[in-house]
Amino acid sequence: MKALISRLSALAAACVMILVMSGCEHKELCYDHGHSAKVEIRIVWDQHPDADPNTMVVNFFTLDGKHVACREFSSRDGGVIKLEAGEYMILFHNGEMESVAEVVDDFDSYRLNTTEEALLAPMSRYLEAPPRPSVSSGEPVRSPAETVWAGKHDYVKIEQGADNQLIELHPREVTARYSVEVINIKNLRDNLDISAALSGLSESMNISRCMASGVPVTVPFSVRRRDDTSLEAEFVTFGHCPDDADVPHIMSIYTSSKKYFNFDVTGQVHNAPDERNVHIIVDGLTLPEDKDGLSPTVNDWDEVEDIVINMQ
């Protein structure tokens, strides 16, 4: 009896170790070794040799789209796994991202979502939320994305008992990079904190379609002083106008003295030569001449410009 208990304890411990060693949830815990095989997952960075993901996540789906297994590799180059024999579709991407979360449904709807964020998070978490442009006031506020390298395989077959099988995956960058310049600024002071936000961006990325998805969201982002008359910023997004929604893009600039400015940059976003590298320029911003920095005692925000300024 003691021997039997010992064997059962060892088996349970082995199953727990399978879960601990992987960052993904497994649909199957222990295999019938007669119906599984060792497979090498080789991740080839021929398109992005300098990519540096924390981990790589590989998801397996049956041909009808059901999610059945997930494997996470601590090496960007992959590794060897054991998998039930069968026919699969594969979606893969980098993992361990702070502002991006996986939504695991099925093959067609598997997506990465940006996480909820406060509108003024890049500047202050103590100020109350300012008014937002009427055209985007109902949008959820989401964090900027992180760089995502991803891809898919529509069909692979794992042969039973064959332990020398190889699957090569070739990730490519699917996120977009936005850069911003605010130039010819008047009254830019050292004691004034500033942040910004852009509306009409994509909440999520559908990995199987490699397309922006979800609802349009507003994304707050940090800005930095380039010199005494200009600001600049860069951030990562899943793109704009998800699911072909034709929405305006308003860039709002917020200051710690509770002043804000709205600029319509829709044309610059929609007409960018490269939708994966969008550059936005705001030319001309006059800040108030007061000497207040952070003003948490002021109750109301003051929209210095009461209209949306067109920056097409």
KETI-458927 format. One record per residue (C-alpha): residue number from 1; x, y, z. Coordinates in nm, 3 decimals. Layout:
BEGIN
[site NUM [X Y Z]]
...
***
This chain:
BEGIN
[site 1 [0.000 0.000 0.000]]
[site 2 [0.284 0.242 0.088]]
[site 3 [0.445 0.171 -0.249]]
[site 4 [0.119 0.248 -0.429]]
[site 5 [0.075 0.576 -0.239]]
[site 6 [0.434 0.667 -0.318]]
[site 7 [0.380 0.607 -0.690]]
[site 8 [0.058 0.812 -0.692]]
[site 9 [0.232 1.098 -0.510]]
[site 10 [0.514 1.095 -0.764]]
[site 11 [0.263 1.103 -1.051]]
[site 12 [0.077 1.397 -0.895]]
[site 13 [0.403 1.583 -0.841]]
[site 14 [0.500 1.531 -1.206]]
[site 15 [0.168 1.676 -1.323]]
[site 16 [0.211 1.981 -1.099]]
[site 17 [0.560 2.037 -1.239]]
[site 18 [0.418 2.047 -1.592]]
[site 19 [0.194 2.336 -1.486]]
[site 20 [0.465 2.521 -1.294]]
[site 21 [0.711 2.510 -1.583]]
[site 22 [0.468 2.675 -1.824]]
[site 23 [0.317 3.022 -1.804]]
[site 24 [0.010 2.914 -2.002]]
[site 25 [-0.298 2.728 -1.890]]
[site 26 [-0.303 2.371 -2.019]]
[site 27 [-0.615 2.192 -2.127]]
[site 28 [-0.438 1.859 -2.077]]
[site 29 [-0.233 1.782 -1.766]]
[site 30 [-0.086 1.437 -1.827]]
[site 31 [-0.040 1.253 -2.154]]
[site 32 [-0.090 0.900 -2.267]]
[site 33 [0.266 0.870 -2.399]]
[site 34 [0.154 0.628 -2.666]]
[site 35 [-0.044 0.906 -2.836]]
[site 36 [0.202 1.192 -2.803]]
[site 37 [0.529 1.298 -2.959]]
[site 38 [0.825 1.525 -2.894]]
[site 39 [0.824 1.829 -3.119]]
[site 40 [1.089 2.096 -3.160]]
[site 41 [0.942 2.446 -3.184]]
[site 42 [1.207 2.653 -3.359]]
[site 43 [1.141 3.028 -3.362]]
[site 44 [1.330 3.194 -3.644]]
[site 45 [1.392 3.569 -3.623]]
[site 46 [1.490 3.623 -3.984]]
[site 47 [1.260 3.927 -4.014]]
[site 48 [1.357 4.081 -3.679]]
[site 49 [1.704 3.960 -3.577]]
[site 50 [1.730 4.218 -3.297]]
[site 51 [1.396 4.135 -3.132]]
[site 52 [1.424 4.079 -2.757]]
[site 53 [1.096 3.934 -2.619]]
[site 54 [1.080 3.820 -2.257]]
[site 55 [0.906 3.496 -2.351]]
[site 56 [0.735 3.337 -2.651]]
[site 57 [0.384 3.191 -2.630]]
[site 58 [0.264 2.921 -2.873]]
[site 59 [-0.106 2.824 -2.877]]
[site 60 [-0.248 2.512 -3.043]]
[site 61 [-0.603 2.483 -3.177]]
[site 62 [-0.796 2.198 -3.333]]
[site 63 [-0.899 2.248 -3.695]]
[site 64 [-1.246 2.358 -3.582]]
[site 65 [-1.085 2.640 -3.383]]
[site 66 [-1.098 2.501 -3.026]]
[site 67 [-0.807 2.600 -2.804]]
[site 68 [-0.638 2.287 -2.666]]
[site 69 [-0.286 2.369 -2.551]]
[site 70 [-0.045 2.651 -2.474]]
[site 71 [0.331 2.642 -2.438]]
[site 72 [0.548 2.929 -2.316]]
[site 73 [0.922 2.941 -2.379]]
[site 74 [1.167 3.143 -2.173]]
[site 75 [1.401 3.146 -2.475]]
[site 76 [1.310 3.353 -2.778]]
[site 77 [1.432 3.061 -2.990]]
[site 78 [1.173 2.809 -2.867]]
[site 79 [1.245 2.458 -2.741]]
[site 80 [1.125 2.098 -2.732]]
[site 81 [0.774 2.011 -2.611]]
[site 82 [0.559 1.700 -2.586]]
[site 83 [0.223 1.726 -2.760]]
[site 84 [-0.069 1.496 -2.829]]
[site 85 [-0.061 1.363 -3.186]]
[site 86 [-0.311 1.528 -3.417]]
[site 87 [-0.380 1.811 -3.659]]
[site 88 [-0.351 2.167 -3.536]]
[site 89 [-0.360 2.534 -3.617]]
[site 90 [-0.109 2.756 -3.436]]
[site 91 [-0.105 3.116 -3.313]]
[site 92 [0.207 3.255 -3.150]]
[site 93 [0.335 3.580 -3.003]]
[site 94 [0.566 3.715 -2.736]]
[site 95 [0.450 3.707 -2.373]]
[site 96 [0.503 3.860 -2.027]]
[site 97 [0.381 4.208 -2.122]]
[site 98 [0.269 4.449 -1.851]]
[site 99 [0.007 4.644 -2.049]]
[site 100 [-0.115 4.369 -2.282]]
[site 101 [-0.330 4.071 -2.181]]
[site 102 [-0.433 3.759 -2.374]]
[site 103 [-0.801 3.684 -2.436]]
[site 104 [-0.826 3.313 -2.517]]
[site 105 [-1.152 3.215 -2.686]]
[site 106 [-1.098 3.030 -3.014]]
[site 107 [-0.869 3.053 -3.316]]
[site 108 [-1.067 3.321 -3.499]]
[site 109 [-1.120 3.550 -3.201]]
[site 110 [-0.793 3.503 -3.007]]
[site 111 [-0.664 3.850 -2.931]]
[site 112 [-0.433 4.063 -2.724]]
[site 113 [-0.599 4.346 -2.530]]
[site 114 [-0.452 4.665 -2.392]]
[site 115 [-0.526 4.715 -2.021]]
[site 116 [-0.735 4.984 -1.853]]
[site 117 [-0.553 5.305 -1.767]]
[site 118 [-0.624 5.645 -1.610]]
[site 119 [-0.636 5.935 -1.853]]
[site 120 [-0.374 6.136 -1.662]]
[site 121 [-0.159 5.840 -1.553]]
[site 122 [0.152 5.961 -1.745]]
[site 123 [0.142 6.290 -1.552]]
[site 124 [-0.044 6.249 -1.222]]
[site 125 [-0.282 6.011 -1.048]]
[site 126 [-0.399 6.284 -0.808]]
[site 127 [-0.571 6.520 -1.050]]
[site 128 [-0.934 6.458 -1.133]]
[site 129 [-1.011 6.355 -1.491]]
[site 130 [-1.042 6.649 -1.732]]
[site 131 [-1.323 6.699 -1.984]]
[site 132 [-1.280 6.503 -2.306]]
[site 133 [-1.368 6.594 -2.667]]
[site 134 [-1.734 6.521 -2.737]]
[site 135 [-1.651 6.300 -3.036]]
[site 136 [-1.448 6.064 -2.818]]
[site 137 [-1.588 6.120 -2.469]]
[site 138 [-1.741 5.771 -2.457]]
[site 139 [-1.426 5.584 -2.553]]
[site 140 [-1.263 5.357 -2.293]]
[site 141 [-0.918 5.470 -2.182]]
[site 142 [-0.650 5.207 -2.240]]
[site 143 [-0.275 5.197 -2.195]]
[site 144 [-0.035 5.209 -2.490]]
[site 145 [0.047 4.865 -2.625]]
[site 146 [0.387 4.697 -2.614]]
[site 147 [0.577 4.568 -2.914]]
[site 148 [0.419 4.243 -3.031]]
[site 149 [0.585 3.990 -3.260]]
[site 150 [0.334 3.732 -3.378]]
[site 151 [0.224 3.492 -3.650]]
[site 152 [0.022 3.182 -3.731]]
[site 153 [0.021 2.841 -3.897]]
[site 154 [-0.306 2.730 -4.055]]
[site 155 [-0.211 2.362 -4.047]]
[site 156 [0.045 2.135 -3.884]]
[site 157 [0.027 1.761 -3.822]]
[site 158 [0.191 1.594 -3.523]]
[site 159 [0.263 1.230 -3.599]]
[site 160 [0.209 0.977 -3.322]]
[site 161 [0.531 0.837 -3.176]]
[site 162 [0.761 1.038 -3.405]]
[site 163 [1.007 1.227 -3.187]]
[site 164 [1.207 1.423 -3.446]]
[site 165 [0.937 1.658 -3.572]]
[site 166 [1.014 2.023 -3.633]]
[site 167 [0.787 2.325 -3.651]]
[site 168 [0.944 2.654 -3.759]]
[site 169 [0.775 2.980 -3.663]]
[site 170 [0.867 3.315 -3.818]]
[site 171 [0.737 3.606 -3.604]]
[site 172 [0.689 3.951 -3.745]]
[site 173 [0.614 4.278 -3.571]]
[site 174 [0.240 4.350 -3.581]]
[site 175 [0.220 4.665 -3.368]]
[site 176 [0.248 5.024 -3.488]]
[site 177 [0.480 5.298 -3.364]]
[site 178 [0.347 5.650 -3.323]]
[site 179 [0.572 5.953 -3.278]]
[site 180 [0.458 6.303 -3.186]]
[site 181 [0.614 6.648 -3.212]]
[site 182 [0.462 6.960 -3.058]]
[site 183 [0.661 7.257 -3.188]]
[site 184 [0.665 7.636 -3.153]]
[site 185 [0.535 7.626 -2.795]]
[site 186 [0.515 7.949 -2.597]]
[site 187 [0.554 7.964 -2.218]]
[site 188 [0.690 7.610 -2.173]]
[site 189 [0.810 7.610 -1.812]]
[site 190 [1.009 7.363 -1.604]]
[site 191 [0.753 7.355 -1.323]]
[site 192 [0.468 7.253 -1.552]]
[site 193 [0.389 6.883 -1.594]]
[site 194 [0.239 6.781 -1.927]]
[site 195 [0.088 6.464 -2.072]]
[site 196 [-0.120 6.383 -2.378]]
[site 197 [-0.376 6.139 -2.516]]
[site 198 [-0.489 6.028 -2.862]]
[site 199 [-0.840 5.903 -2.943]]
[site 200 [-0.967 5.651 -3.197]]
[site 201 [-0.695 5.389 -3.149]]
[site 202 [-0.746 5.014 -3.137]]
[site 203 [-0.821 4.833 -2.815]]
[site 204 [-0.681 4.499 -2.926]]
[site 205 [-0.505 4.293 -3.192]]
[site 206 [-0.668 3.987 -3.348]]
[site 207 [-0.374 3.750 -3.396]]
[site 208 [-0.535 3.511 -3.646]]
[site 209 [-0.623 3.799 -3.880]]
[site 210 [-0.328 4.018 -3.779]]
[site 211 [-0.571 4.310 -3.764]]
[site 212 [-0.673 4.579 -3.519]]
[site 213 [-0.990 4.480 -3.337]]
[site 214 [-1.217 4.568 -3.046]]
[site 215 [-1.359 4.916 -2.990]]
[site 216 [-1.192 5.253 -3.048]]
[site 217 [-1.012 5.370 -2.733]]
[site 218 [-0.830 5.676 -2.607]]
[site 219 [-0.463 5.616 -2.522]]
[site 220 [-0.276 5.845 -2.278]]
[site 221 [0.098 5.879 -2.321]]
[site 222 [0.398 6.058 -2.175]]
[site 223 [0.568 6.352 -2.342]]
[site 224 [0.916 6.491 -2.283]]
[site 225 [1.075 6.829 -2.341]]
[site 226 [1.307 6.840 -2.638]]
[site 227 [1.400 7.205 -2.584]]
[site 228 [1.243 7.528 -2.459]]
[site 229 [0.982 7.538 -2.735]]
[site 230 [0.900 7.177 -2.821]]
[site 231 [0.779 6.844 -2.685]]
[site 232 [0.812 6.495 -2.828]]
[site 233 [0.680 6.145 -2.761]]
[site 234 [0.680 5.791 -2.892]]
[site 235 [0.446 5.507 -2.806]]
[site 236 [0.326 5.171 -2.939]]
[site 237 [-0.032 5.097 -3.047]]
[site 238 [-0.235 4.824 -3.215]]
[site 239 [-0.319 5.075 -3.489]]
[site 240 [-0.625 5.291 -3.544]]
[site 241 [-0.991 5.260 -3.645]]
[site 242 [-1.046 4.895 -3.539]]
[site 243 [-1.277 4.679 -3.751]]
[site 244 [-1.294 4.950 -4.020]]
[site 245 [-1.457 5.202 -3.785]]
[site 246 [-1.409 5.547 -3.937]]
[site 247 [-1.350 5.762 -3.629]]
[site 248 [-1.177 6.097 -3.574]]
[site 249 [-0.846 6.121 -3.393]]
[site 250 [-0.819 6.399 -3.138]]
[site 251 [-0.490 6.461 -2.962]]
[site 252 [-0.540 6.628 -2.626]]
[site 253 [-0.262 6.796 -2.428]]
[site 254 [-0.309 6.828 -2.051]]
[site 255 [-0.109 7.039 -1.806]]
[site 256 [-0.070 7.018 -1.428]]
[site 257 [-0.220 7.369 -1.400]]
[site 258 [-0.548 7.217 -1.526]]
[site 259 [-0.542 7.361 -1.875]]
[site 260 [-0.606 7.143 -2.179]]
[site 261 [-0.596 7.173 -2.558]]
[site 262 [-0.755 6.958 -2.830]]
[site 263 [-0.612 6.909 -3.179]]
[site 264 [-0.777 6.721 -3.465]]
[site 265 [-0.500 6.508 -3.621]]
[site 266 [-0.729 6.271 -3.813]]
[site 267 [-0.574 6.354 -4.148]]
[site 268 [-0.220 6.293 -4.027]]
[site 269 [-0.317 5.950 -3.889]]
[site 270 [-0.529 5.836 -4.185]]
[site 271 [-0.293 5.967 -4.452]]
[site 272 [0.034 5.848 -4.300]]
[site 273 [0.255 5.691 -4.572]]
[site 274 [0.323 5.394 -4.344]]
[site 275 [0.040 5.291 -4.111]]
[site 276 [0.295 5.110 -3.894]]
[site 277 [0.499 5.429 -3.843]]
[site 278 [0.274 5.730 -3.790]]
[site 279 [0.421 6.074 -3.724]]
[site 280 [0.203 6.353 -3.584]]
[site 281 [0.302 6.721 -3.574]]
[site 282 [0.123 6.992 -3.376]]
[site 283 [0.259 7.333 -3.476]]
[site 284 [0.178 7.613 -3.235]]
[site 285 [0.074 7.586 -2.871]]
[site 286 [0.046 7.883 -2.637]]
[site 287 [0.046 7.786 -2.272]]
[site 288 [-0.090 8.023 -2.006]]
[site 289 [0.159 8.257 -1.846]]
[site 290 [0.068 8.164 -1.488]]
[site 291 [0.341 8.025 -1.265]]
[site 292 [0.151 7.733 -1.115]]
[site 293 [0.286 7.382 -1.154]]
[site 294 [0.076 7.104 -1.005]]
[site 295 [-0.250 7.259 -0.878]]
[site 296 [-0.455 6.986 -0.706]]
[site 297 [-0.669 7.246 -0.522]]
[site 298 [-0.816 7.384 -0.843]]
[site 299 [-1.156 7.224 -0.896]]
[site 300 [-1.228 7.296 -1.260]]
[site 301 [-1.033 7.236 -1.576]]
[site 302 [-0.995 7.532 -1.806]]
[site 303 [-1.007 7.457 -2.177]]
[site 304 [-0.789 7.736 -2.309]]
[site 305 [-0.903 7.653 -2.662]]
[site 306 [-1.278 7.587 -2.658]]
[site 307 [-1.274 7.431 -3.006]]
[site 308 [-1.087 7.141 -3.159]]
[site 309 [-0.802 7.287 -3.362]]
[site 310 [-0.759 7.126 -3.702]]
[site 311 [-0.405 6.995 -3.758]]
[site 312 [-0.459 6.811 -4.085]]
***
